[in-house]
């Protein structure tokens, strides 16, 4: 009886201890597993070898270790074999590990098996379009095949899925805007209004004149891009007009002005916004107005009759150009016509229109403007010589009055002499 009770008691106590032992073992195992997985996740990018020490089954750590080994060992055969083994090990554990597919592709490139490499990189892309190294390789592969649309497709994917790629890829695309073999295709891509287009236009508009891409191809690219609808912020492209004019690329600047403003058809042979009723959004094709407190110009209503007129002013002892725009008149004789008048302030001591060939300091016209008490229509003649592709039309003012001076001009236009 005692023996039975003892056996019964022992039987009841043993499962209790066993359960406790199993529970403790389970907790310890889970704790170690959580720690190992956590360490692997933390270390796999920076220290993948250590991550594999904690979690040898971590396929992503294995892929990262393979990449690092290949980077350190370069084309050394043993490094290539070791990297391949790690990559295959990673894929045997998890076939969705993109870096392992990409690495296998690089190993095929090293072995000069380009066809197999392409298949592996396309597999990598199918698994994830966000892998930037994969997209970079596919861009290069498309360029080698001279397949510009496909290369631009991969640029688009990389820029949309990896904002960190912008600093790397945008300068290349800006350069491509000025290349004859890529400008049109890039324009067609931009016409689809990709999310990165604003950043691209900003960088294009900020390009220094000395390093900006070819103006003619840029103007053509933007004309194609504009077919997709208005640009989100045309103002960021204003710098391009100034850059093109500075480089002497007058016709591309005119074409770009037409793309941005829709005024190309009547731009070459007249003064733009000579009535000052419109806006001057795209200087120097539109009026470039000085806005200084003591030397400036602005379109203002209530002077010179109906609508707006350009009011110009100068403080005492100030003088300079307050309004100008670039013209592209062919050789021949012309008349500059305008109206001028006074405001309630004193008349300027000097007010004159000047016309000079762009890039020179020789004036084709330097005619005084004599504002009357009422609106007075005036005109003066000048001649454009051969070889003068573009001309600056400017209004220059000076004042000696202690209280400052002011006047207005309006209805400015240019016409062929006798026309």
C-alpha positions as CSV (number, residue, x, y, z in Angstrom):
1,X,0.0,0.0,0.0
2,X,2.8,2.4,1.0
3,X,4.7,1.4,-2.1
4,X,1.6,2.0,-4.2
5,X,1.1,5.4,-2.6
6,X,4.8,6.2,-3.0
7,X,4.6,5.2,-6.6
8,X,1.4,7.2,-7.0
9,X,3.0,10.2,-5.3
10,X,6.1,9.9,-7.4
11,X,4.0,9.6,-10.5
12,X,2.1,12.7,-9.6
13,X,5.3,14.7,-8.8
14,X,7.3,13.6,-11.9
15,X,4.9,15.1,-14.5
16,X,4.9,18.4,-12.5
17,X,8.7,18.6,-12.6
18,X,8.8,17.5,-16.2
19,X,6.3,20.1,-17.2
20,X,8.4,22.8,-15.4
21,X,11.6,21.5,-17.1
22,X,9.9,21.5,-20.5
23,X,8.5,25.0,-19.9
24,X,11.9,26.4,-18.8
25,X,13.5,24.8,-21.8
26,X,10.9,26.2,-24.2
27,X,11.3,29.7,-22.7
28,X,15.1,29.5,-23.0
29,X,14.8,28.2,-26.6
30,X,12.4,30.9,-27.6
31,X,14.5,33.6,-25.8
32,X,17.6,32.4,-27.7
33,X,15.7,32.3,-31.0
34,X,14.3,35.8,-30.5
35,X,17.8,37.1,-29.6
36,X,19.4,35.3,-32.6
37,X,16.8,36.6,-35.0
38,X,17.0,40.1,-33.6
39,X,20.8,40.1,-33.7
40,X,20.7,38.8,-37.3
41,X,18.2,41.5,-38.3
42,X,20.4,44.2,-36.7
43,X,23.7,42.9,-38.0
44,X,22.9,41.5,-41.4
45,X,23.6,44.8,-43.3
46,X,26.6,46.1,-41.5
47,X,28.1,42.8,-40.1
48,X,26.5,39.9,-42.0
49,X,29.2,37.4,-41.0
50,X,28.4,38.0,-37.3
51,X,24.7,37.9,-38.2
52,X,25.2,34.4,-39.6
53,X,26.9,33.4,-36.3
54,X,23.7,34.3,-34.5
55,X,21.3,33.0,-37.2
56,X,22.9,30.7,-39.8
57,X,19.6,30.2,-41.5
58,X,19.2,34.0,-42.2
59,X,19.1,34.0,-46.0
60,X,19.3,37.8,-46.3
61,X,22.4,37.9,-44.1
62,X,23.9,35.1,-46.2
63,X,23.2,37.2,-49.4
64,X,24.7,40.3,-47.8
65,X,27.8,38.3,-46.7
66,X,28.2,37.1,-50.2
67,X,28.1,40.6,-51.6
68,X,30.6,41.9,-49.1
69,X,32.9,39.0,-49.8
70,X,32.7,39.7,-53.6
71,X,33.4,43.4,-53.0
72,X,36.4,42.7,-50.9
73,X,37.8,39.8,-52.9
74,X,37.0,41.3,-56.3
75,X,37.5,38.8,-59.2
76,X,39.6,36.4,-57.1
77,X,38.4,32.9,-58.0
78,X,38.1,31.8,-54.4
79,X,36.1,34.9,-53.5
80,X,33.8,34.2,-56.4
81,X,33.3,30.6,-55.4
82,X,32.6,31.6,-51.8
83,X,30.2,34.3,-52.8
84,X,28.4,31.9,-55.1
85,X,28.1,29.3,-52.4
86,X,26.7,31.9,-50.0
87,X,24.2,33.2,-52.6
88,X,23.0,29.7,-53.4
89,X,22.7,28.9,-49.7
90,X,20.6,32.1,-49.3
91,X,18.3,31.1,-52.2
92,X,17.9,27.5,-50.9
93,X,16.5,29.0,-47.7
94,X,14.5,31.8,-49.2
95,X,13.9,32.1,-53.0
96,X,12.6,35.7,-52.6
97,X,16.0,37.2,-51.4
98,X,16.6,39.8,-54.2
99,X,20.2,40.5,-53.3
100,X,21.1,36.8,-53.8
101,X,19.6,36.8,-57.3
102,X,21.4,40.0,-58.1
103,X,24.6,38.6,-56.8
104,X,24.2,35.4,-58.9
105,X,23.7,37.7,-61.9
106,X,27.0,39.5,-61.1
107,X,28.8,36.2,-60.9
108,X,27.5,35.4,-64.4
109,X,28.7,38.7,-65.6
110,X,32.2,37.9,-64.2
111,X,32.1,34.6,-66.0
112,X,31.1,36.5,-69.2
113,X,27.8,34.8,-69.5
114,X,25.7,37.9,-70.2
115,X,22.6,36.0,-71.3
116,X,22.3,34.1,-68.1
117,X,23.2,37.3,-66.1
118,X,20.3,39.1,-67.8
119,X,17.9,36.4,-66.9
120,X,19.0,36.5,-63.2
121,X,18.7,40.3,-63.1
122,X,15.2,40.2,-64.6
123,X,14.3,37.6,-62.0
124,X,15.5,40.0,-59.3
125,X,13.4,42.8,-60.9
126,X,10.3,40.6,-60.9
127,X,10.7,40.0,-57.2
128,X,11.3,43.7,-56.4
129,X,11.3,46.8,-58.6
130,X,12.7,48.7,-55.6
131,X,16.2,47.2,-55.8
132,X,18.4,50.0,-57.0
133,X,21.5,48.0,-58.0
134,X,19.3,45.8,-60.2
135,X,17.8,48.8,-61.9
136,X,21.2,50.3,-62.5
137,X,22.4,47.0,-64.1
138,X,19.3,46.9,-66.3
139,X,19.9,50.5,-67.3
140,X,23.5,49.7,-68.3
141,X,22.3,46.6,-70.2
142,X,19.7,48.6,-72.1
143,X,22.3,51.3,-73.0
144,X,24.6,48.6,-74.4
145,X,21.8,47.4,-76.6
146,X,21.2,51.0,-77.7
147,X,17.6,50.6,-76.4
148,X,17.0,54.2,-75.2
149,X,13.2,53.7,-74.3
150,X,14.0,50.6,-72.2
151,X,16.9,52.4,-70.4
152,X,14.6,55.3,-69.7
153,X,11.9,52.9,-68.4
154,X,14.4,51.6,-65.8
155,X,15.4,55.2,-65.0
156,X,11.7,55.9,-64.3
157,X,11.4,52.8,-62.1
158,X,14.5,53.7,-60.1
159,X,13.5,57.3,-59.6
160,X,10.0,56.5,-58.6
161,X,10.9,53.7,-56.1
162,X,14.2,55.0,-54.7
163,X,14.3,58.7,-53.8
164,X,17.9,58.3,-52.8
165,X,18.7,57.6,-56.4
166,X,17.9,61.1,-57.5
167,X,21.3,62.6,-56.7
168,X,22.9,59.8,-58.7
169,X,20.6,59.6,-61.7
170,X,19.2,63.2,-62.2
171,X,22.5,64.7,-63.5
172,X,22.6,61.9,-66.1
173,X,19.1,62.6,-67.2
174,X,19.8,66.4,-67.3
175,X,22.7,65.7,-69.7
176,X,20.5,63.3,-71.7
177,X,18.1,66.2,-72.3
178,X,20.7,67.7,-74.6
179,X,21.7,64.6,-76.5
180,X,20.2,64.1,-79.9
181,X,19.7,60.3,-79.4
182,X,17.8,60.7,-76.1
183,X,16.0,64.1,-76.1
184,X,12.8,63.0,-77.9
185,X,12.4,59.7,-75.9
186,X,13.0,61.6,-72.7
187,X,10.4,64.2,-73.7
188,X,7.8,61.4,-74.3
189,X,8.5,59.9,-70.9
190,X,8.1,63.4,-69.2
191,X,4.8,63.8,-71.1
192,X,3.4,61.0,-68.9
193,X,4.0,63.3,-65.9
194,X,6.2,61.0,-63.6
195,X,6.4,62.0,-60.0
196,X,10.0,63.0,-60.3
197,X,9.5,65.4,-63.2
198,X,9.4,68.5,-60.9
199,X,12.8,67.7,-59.4
200,X,14.1,67.1,-63.0
201,X,12.8,70.4,-64.2
202,X,14.3,72.2,-61.2
203,X,17.7,70.7,-61.8
204,X,17.5,71.4,-65.5
205,X,16.5,75.1,-64.9
206,X,19.4,75.5,-62.4
207,X,22.1,74.2,-64.9
208,X,24.9,76.7,-65.2
209,X,25.2,78.2,-68.7
210,X,28.7,76.8,-69.1
211,X,27.6,73.2,-68.5
212,X,24.0,73.2,-69.5
213,X,22.9,70.6,-72.1
214,X,22.6,71.5,-75.8
215,X,19.8,74.2,-76.0
216,X,18.3,73.1,-79.3
217,X,17.7,69.5,-78.0
218,X,16.5,70.7,-74.7
219,X,13.9,73.0,-76.4
220,X,12.8,70.0,-78.5
221,X,12.5,67.7,-75.5
222,X,10.4,70.2,-73.5
223,X,8.1,70.8,-76.5
224,X,7.4,67.1,-76.6
225,X,7.0,66.9,-72.8
226,X,4.5,69.8,-73.0
227,X,2.1,67.6,-75.1
228,X,1.2,65.8,-71.9
229,X,-0.3,69.0,-70.5
230,X,0.9,72.2,-68.6
231,X,4.0,71.8,-66.6
232,X,3.3,71.7,-62.8
233,X,5.6,74.7,-62.2
234,X,6.8,76.4,-65.4
235,X,8.6,79.0,-63.3
236,X,11.4,76.6,-62.5
237,X,12.3,76.6,-66.2
238,X,12.8,80.4,-66.4
239,X,16.5,80.0,-65.7
240,X,16.8,78.0,-68.9
241,X,15.7,81.0,-71.0
242,X,18.3,83.2,-69.4
243,X,21.0,80.5,-69.8
244,X,20.1,80.0,-73.5
245,X,20.3,83.8,-74.2
246,X,23.5,84.0,-72.3
247,X,25.0,81.3,-74.5
248,X,23.7,83.0,-77.7
249,X,21.2,80.2,-78.4
250,X,18.5,82.7,-79.4
251,X,16.3,80.4,-81.6
252,X,16.2,77.6,-79.0
253,X,15.3,80.3,-76.4
254,X,12.5,81.5,-78.7
255,X,11.2,78.0,-79.2
256,X,11.3,77.4,-75.4
257,X,9.5,80.6,-74.8
258,X,6.8,79.5,-77.2
259,X,6.5,76.2,-75.4
260,X,6.1,77.9,-72.0
261,X,3.9,80.8,-73.1
262,X,2.2,79.8,-76.3
263,X,3.4,83.0,-78.0
264,X,5.9,81.6,-80.5
265,X,4.0,82.4,-83.6
266,X,4.2,86.2,-83.1
267,X,7.5,86.4,-81.1
268,X,10.2,86.9,-83.7
269,X,9.2,90.2,-85.3
270,X,7.7,92.3,-82.6
271,X,8.0,93.6,-79.1
272,X,6.3,91.2,-76.6
273,X,3.7,92.7,-74.2
274,X,4.3,96.2,-75.6
275,X,0.9,97.2,-74.1
276,X,1.9,96.0,-70.6
277,X,-1.5,94.4,-70.2
278,X,0.0,90.9,-69.8
279,X,2.4,89.4,-67.3
280,X,6.2,89.2,-67.7
281,X,6.7,85.6,-66.6
282,X,9.6,84.6,-68.9
283,X,12.2,87.3,-69.1
284,X,14.2,88.2,-71.0
285,X,11.8,87.1,-73.8
286,X,9.3,89.1,-71.8
287,X,10.2,92.4,-70.2
288,X,12.9,92.1,-67.6
289,X,12.0,94.9,-65.1
290,X,14.1,96.4,-62.4
291,X,12.4,96.3,-59.0
292,X,14.6,98.5,-56.9
293,X,13.1,101.1,-54.6
294,X,15.1,103.9,-56.0
295,X,15.4,102.7,-59.6
296,X,12.7,100.6,-61.2
297,X,9.7,100.0,-63.4
298,X,6.2,98.4,-63.0
299,X,3.0,98.1,-65.0
300,X,0.5,100.4,-63.4
301,X,-3.2,101.2,-64.2
302,X,-4.5,104.8,-64.2
303,X,-1.8,106.5,-66.2
304,X,-1.6,107.1,-70.0
305,X,-5.2,106.5,-70.6
306,X,-7.0,103.2,-70.7
307,X,-5.4,100.0,-69.3
308,X,-1.8,99.7,-68.0
309,X,1.3,101.6,-68.8
310,X,4.9,101.1,-67.7
311,X,5.8,103.6,-65.0
312,X,9.5,104.1,-64.5
313,X,11.3,106.0,-61.7
314,X,14.7,107.0,-60.4
315,X,15.7,108.7,-57.2
316,X,18.2,111.6,-57.3
317,X,21.5,110.8,-58.8
318,X,20.4,107.3,-59.8
319,X,20.5,106.1,-63.4
320,X,20.4,102.8,-65.3
321,X,18.3,100.3,-67.3
322,X,14.9,99.7,-65.8
323,X,13.3,97.6,-68.6
324,X,14.7,95.4,-71.3
325,X,13.9,92.4,-73.5
326,X,15.6,90.4,-76.3
327,X,14.4,90.8,-79.9
328,X,15.2,88.7,-82.9
329,X,14.7,91.0,-85.9
330,X,16.1,90.1,-89.3
331,X,18.3,92.6,-91.0
332,X,16.6,95.7,-92.4
333,X,15.2,99.1,-91.5
334,X,12.6,99.5,-88.7
335,X,10.7,102.1,-86.7
336,X,10.3,101.9,-82.9
337,X,6.9,103.3,-81.9
338,X,5.7,104.2,-78.5
339,X,3.7,106.6,-76.3
340,X,5.2,108.5,-73.4
341,X,4.0,110.9,-70.7
342,X,4.5,112.4,-67.3
343,X,3.1,111.5,-64.0
344,X,2.6,114.0,-61.2
345,X,6.3,113.7,-60.3
346,X,9.0,115.6,-62.1
347,X,10.2,114.3,-65.5
348,X,13.5,112.4,-65.6
349,X,16.6,114.3,-66.6
350,X,17.3,111.4,-69.0
351,X,15.0,108.8,-70.5
352,X,16.0,107.0,-73.7
353,X,15.4,103.8,-75.7
354,X,18.4,101.9,-76.7
355,X,18.9,99.0,-79.1
356,X,22.1,97.1,-79.5
357,X,23.2,93.8,-81.1
358,X,23.4,91.1,-78.4
359,X,26.9,90.5,-77.3
360,X,28.2,94.0,-78.4
361,X,28.1,97.4,-76.8
362,X,27.5,99.3,-80.1
363,X,24.1,100.9,-80.1
364,X,21.9,100.7,-83.2
365,X,19.6,103.2,-81.6
366,X,20.0,105.6,-78.7
367,X,17.0,107.9,-78.8
368,X,15.7,110.3,-76.1
369,X,12.2,109.9,-74.8
370,X,10.5,113.2,-74.2
371,X,7.4,112.6,-72.0
372,X,4.7,115.2,-72.5
373,X,2.0,116.4,-70.2
374,X,-0.4,114.3,-72.1
375,X,0.0,111.0,-74.0
376,X,2.2,111.6,-77.0
377,X,2.8,109.0,-79.7
378,X,6.4,109.0,-81.0
379,X,8.6,106.9,-83.2
380,X,12.3,106.7,-84.2
381,X,14.1,104.7,-86.8
382,X,17.0,102.3,-86.7
383,X,18.6,99.6,-88.9
384,X,19.6,96.0,-88.1
385,X,22.8,95.0,-89.9
386,X,23.6,91.5,-91.3
387,X,25.1,89.2,-88.7
388,X,23.0,90.7,-85.8
389,X,21.0,87.6,-84.8
390,X,19.5,89.2,-81.7
391,X,19.1,92.7,-80.2
392,X,18.6,94.1,-76.7
393,X,15.8,96.7,-76.5
394,X,16.2,98.6,-73.2
395,X,14.8,101.7,-71.5
396,X,17.4,103.8,-69.6
397,X,16.5,106.5,-67.0
398,X,18.4,109.0,-65.0
399,X,17.4,111.7,-62.4
400,X,19.0,114.7,-60.8
401,X,15.9,116.0,-59.0
402,X,16.2,115.8,-55.2
403,X,12.6,114.5,-55.0
404,X,13.2,111.8,-57.7
405,X,11.7,111.5,-61.1
406,X,9.0,109.5,-62.9
407,X,7.4,109.0,-66.3
408,X,5.5,106.3,-68.2
409,X,5.6,104.6,-71.6
410,X,3.0,102.5,-73.4
411,X,2.1,100.8,-76.7
412,X,5.7,100.0,-77.5
413,X,6.2,98.2,-80.9
414,X,8.6,97.7,-83.8
415,X,7.6,97.6,-87.4
416,X,9.4,97.6,-90.7
417,X,10.2,101.0,-92.0
418,X,7.3,102.1,-94.3
419,X,5.2,99.2,-93.0
